[in-house]
Amino acid sequence: MFFGFFGRRSAAGADRTLLLELAARMPLLAGLNASERARLAGLAAVFARKKAFSGAAGLTVTPAMVATVSLQMALPVMSLGKEALDGWQEIVLYPSAFVVREHWMEPGGLVHEGASVLIGQARLDGPVVLSWPDVASSTGRDGWNVVIHEIAHKLDMLNGDANGFPPLHRGMSREQWSHDWAAAYADFQRRVEQGDEDGWLDPYAAESPAEFFAVLSEAFFESPQGLAEDYPAVYRQLVSFYRQDTLARLSALE
């Protein structure tokens, strides 16, 4: 259940010209060449047209907002195709962080209920919900991107609940994926427990394997150097999964 869900409005789509203009100015996409930006804009145009964008709590969604979200959504799946984001239809934008009510059960069966303040949420077979100011702040390359984070969750959910183990492509080893990710996750949890969390990776990544996958996906597209240095096996897994070598792409800018 969402709180403050008032005055919902559907948005007009974003045309290809607007998408190309924004793509050329977005720091997140600076490593793409003109051909890649055109391919990305084409994919973003499909999402802008086929996904239902709406505003909550009185927010009016503009074509520029649709374009900004769609370009960031398209980046992780640029080499995977539009089918990677099938199975759900809606993106809901809030004017700020939003509140959701959650339920959880203790091992003994006792059910608890509480509220959480979020800037993004991906629901299994449901919408992606985002705080617009945080979407707008995600267009740089500071290692943090709420749209990529939630799209990573959606990809993780293609085979059920998010657990850090999305469906792999043919030729990728499930055993090797499990080994590489489990080793990295255990190492990062140890670092956080010891207070060694002043590095490049958000400590929130230690919350669960699903969050580890989503946060490292953000880093993969925004600041891959630290990921490649600290967890090279995981970096290689993400190169295979996303079918993009972001370190090579972004190194060309330096």
N, C-alpha and C positions, 0 to 999 in steps of 0.2 A: 504494500500500500504506500502511495506517495502522499506527502502532505503539501499543501499549497499548490495543488494542481488546478489552477483556475484559468479561465480565458484562453483555452487552447485554440491555436490557430494553425492551419495548414500553410505551408510556405510554397511560393513559386519556385520552380526549378532553376538551376544555374546553367547558362548556355556555355558552349565550348570556348567562345571568345573570352568570357569572364574567367573561366577555369585556367586558360593559358596565361592570361595576364597575372592572375594570382600566383600561379605556379612559378612564373619567372621571377617573382619578388619574394617568394617564401624561402627564408634561410634553410629550413629543413630540407628543401629540394635542391639546394645549390649544387650538389654533386652530380645531378642528372644532366645529360647533354640534351640538345634540342629534340632529338628523336625520342629519347626516353620521356621527356616532359610531355611530348605530344601523346605518347602511348598512355602515360599516367592520366592526362587530362581526358582522354577518351574513356578510360575505365571509370574515372570520377564522374563523367557525364552520365554513364549508365546508372551509377548509384544515386546521383542527384535526381534522375528521372524515375527510377523504379522504387526507391525507398521513400517512405512517407515521413517527411520532416515536419515536426510540430513544436510549438512553444508551450511551456507551462508557466503558471503563475503570472500570466499576463504578458509574457515575452512574445514579441512579434518577430518571426524568423524571416530574414531577408534572403534574396538570392546570393549575396556575398557570404552570408553565414553558411548557407547550404554548400557553396563552393569550398569554403574553408574546411568544413567537416569532411566533405567528400574527397578532397585531395589527400588529406591525412589518412582517411580510411583506405584509400586506394594504394598508398605506398607499400604497406606490408604484403598486399596481394598482387602487386604489379606483375609478378612473374607466375602467379597462380591462376589468374583469371577471375572473372566476376562470379563464377560458380562457388568460389571459396566462401562467399558471404551469402549464399542462398539459405533458405530456411527461416528467415526472420525478415520483417518488413519495415520496422519503425525506428526512427531516431527522435528522441525527445530532448529538447534543450531547455534548461532552466536558466534564469537570470543570475543565479548564484549557486553555491552549494545547496544541496537539497537533503531532506530528511526522509529516511525509510524506516519502517517498522519491521523488525526481524524476530523470528522465533528460532530457538535452538533447544536441544534436548540433552540433558546430562546422561551419563551412562546408566544411571539408575532409572531413567524414564521421566524425570521431572522436567517439565517444559517451561522455558523462560521466554519472556518477551521484552524487547527493548527497542530504543530508537538509535539510529546511527546517522551521522552527518557525512555525506559523500559528495565527491565531485564527479564520479562516474560509476556506472553500474551496467553490467551485461547480464541479461537474464536468459537462461536456457530456453530456446524457442520463443523468446520474447524480445522486447526492444532493447536498444542501447540508450541509456539515459546519461546525459552529460551536462555539466555546468558550462554555459557558454563562455564566461570570462576565462575559465581554465582551458577551454578549447583554443581561444584566441591567443593565450599565452604559450601554447604548445607548438607554435609555428617556428620557433627558433631551434637551436641545436645545443641545449643545455643538459641533455641526458634525461629529460623528463617530458612525457607526452601522454596525456590522458586518453587521447583517441587511439593511439597505437596500443596502449595498455588494454583498453576494452576490446579492441579488435583481436588482440592476441587471445583474450579470454574466449571470444566467439569462435576462433579457430580451434582452440582447446576443446570447446564444447561440441565439435562436430561428431565426436564419438561418445557423447554423454556429458556428465558433470565435469566441470573444469578440475583437472588434477595434475596439470603439467605434462601430460602425455597425449598430445594431439594425434590424429591419424597421420602416419608417416607416408612418404611417397615410396613408390616401388624402388627397391635398391637400398633403402635405408634400413639399418638393423635396429629392431626393437631392443635387443639385448644391449647393444652399444649405447643407444640413447639412454636407457635406464641406468647403465653404469656411469656414463659421463655426467648426467644430470644429478644423480644421487650423490656422487662424490663432490660435485661443486656445491650442492645445497648443504651437505653436511659441513663442508669447510666454511661456508658463509655463516651458517648458524653458529658455529664455534667462534668466529670472529665477532659476531654481534654479542654473544654471551660474555665474551672477554672484554667487551667495550671497544673493540677495534673496528669502529664503524665511521671513521672520518674519511673514507675513501670515496670512490666514484659511484658506488652503488647505494641506493636508498635502502636503509635497514628494513623497510616494509617488505622487502623481498624475502625475508626470513619467516614471514607469517605462515606460508604453506607452499607446497610445490607449485600450485597453480599461480600464486602471486610471484614466485621466483621466476617462472616462465614468462609471465606478463611484464615484470619489471626488467628482466634481461632482454626481452624483445624491444622495450623502449631504448635501452642502452645500445642494442645492436644497430638501430637505425639512427640514433642521435650522437652517440659518443662511443664507437666500437673499440677504440684503442685500449681502454682499461679492461674491457671484456676479453679481448684477444690476448692481452698480457696475463691476466690473472686466471682466466678459465679458457685456455685455447681450445680444448676439446669441445666445450659447449659452443664456442664461437663457430667452430667447424660444423657442428650440428645445425646451428641456425643458418649458416650459409646454405647447407643442403635443404633445410626445411623451407626457407623463404626464397631460395634460388636467386639470391643476391649476395654479392660480396661488398658489403658496405664499407669495410675498412679500405679496400682498394679504391673504391669510388671516392670516398671522402679524403683519402690521402692525396689525391690529385689536386685538391684545393690548396694544399700547403706549399 
